[in-house]
Amino acid sequence: MVRWTDKERSTIRALWEQINIDEIGPEALRRVLIVYPWTERYFGTFGDIFTVTAILQNSKVAAHGKVVLKAVGQAVENMDNIKDTYATLSRLHYEKLHVDPDNFRLLADCITIAVACKLRSALDPQAQAVWQKFLSAVVDAMSSQYY
């Protein structure tokens, strides 16, 4: 279990309030697929995602990016219980989707980059440290049901 200071909690919540799920979610997932093209294998039902242009224009990629960021919102709401919050989702990614858990870290990095690009000065080094601690807890929770 991660211990959060009051300052960390307020920083995470303040950042989250500034995040537009409809923008950051698609941007983060697009970035994952472009920068780490081997991740395309997990999205076989999304149609053509084999070029940058196809990824940028794919509505399923955009929609799933929003789903991913909404799930991050669940962690914001349940900071003291992130592992339990994500237990079912972790199990799904392990047992049915067979996602390599290292990809959760790659996605977290891309979320941070997308947030930094959008929020700029709001994600100063101190806020980034807290944000990355938070996303590390999310990654750990998403990997928790892997054996």
N, C-alpha and C positions, 0 to 999 in steps of 0.2 A: 504494500500500500504506500502510495506517495503521500508525503506530508506537505501541506501547502501553508504558507504564511498568509496572513490577511492581505498583505501587499501583493503576493502572487495571485491570490484569488481575484482581487480587484483588477489587476493588470490583465489577466486572462479575460475576465468579463468585459472590461473596457475595450479590448481589442475585438472581441467577438461581436460586440454591438456595432462596430464599424464595418464588419465584414458583410459584403453583399454575396450571399450564397449563389445567386444567379450569375454572378460574374466570376468569383473566385473558384467555385467548384469546377465549372467547365475549363477554366484556364489551367488549373492545377492538373486535371486529368489529361488534357491535351498535351501539356508539357511532359508528363510522364511518358505518354505514348510516343512523342517525338524524340525526346532525349534518350529514352530507354526502349528502343523499338522491340526488343524481345518480349515486352509486356503485352504486345498485341495478341499473343496466343490466348490470353484470358478473356478476350472480347470477340470471340469467333462469330457471335450472333449479331455483331454490330455492322456487318457489311464491310465496305471498302474503308480500311483504315491503314493503307499501306504507303500513303504519301502524306507529306505535311498538309497539302491542300485538302486531301480527303479527310484527314483528322480534324482540321479546323472547321470543315463544313458538315461534319457528321452530327446529326441531331441526337443520336443515341449516346455518343460520347458526352455531349453537353448535358443531356438529361442525367446520365449516370454520375457526372461530376457534381451535380446538384445533390443527388442522393448521398454521395460520399460526404459532402460538406454538412448536410443535415445530420448525418451520423456523428460528425465531429461535434455538432451542437448538443447531442445527447451527452457527450463527455463533459461539455461545459456545465450542463445542468446536473451532472452526477459526478463531480470531481472527486468525491470521497469514495466512489464505488465504480470506477471506470471498468475494472476487470469484470465484475458481474454484469455491468451494463452491456458489455460487448461479448459475453460468453457465447451466446447463440450465434452471433455474427462470426465470431472466430471459428466456431465449430463448422459453420457453413463453408467458410473459405478453406478450411482444412479438409473436411470430409467430402464435400461435393464439388467444389470449384478447384481444388488442388492448387491453390495459389501459394507460391514460394513466399514465406513470411518476410524475406528480405525486401520484397516489393512494398511492404507497408512503410518501411523506412524511406524508400525512394519517393513514395507518394507524400509522406510527411515533409520531406525536403522540398518537393515541388509546391506543396501548399504554402510553406514558409516563403518561398520565392514569390509566389503569386500575391501573397499578403503584403510582402515588402514592396513589390512593384506598385500595388494599389495604395497602400497606406503611407508609404515613404517614411516621413519623420515620426509617425506614431509607433513604428517598429524600430525604435532606437536600440542600441546594443543591450541595454538593461531589459527592455520589453522583449527583445528577441530571445534573450536567455531564458526568460520565464516561459515564453511561447514554445520554445524548443523543449523545455522540460515537460510542458504539458503534452506536446505531441509525442514525446518519447514514452509517456505513460499510455497514450493511445496506442502506439505501436506495440508496446509490451502487452497491452490487453488484447489486441488483435492477434497476437502470437500465442496467447496463453493456452489455447485449447489444442495446440500442436503437440504431437507426441514424438 
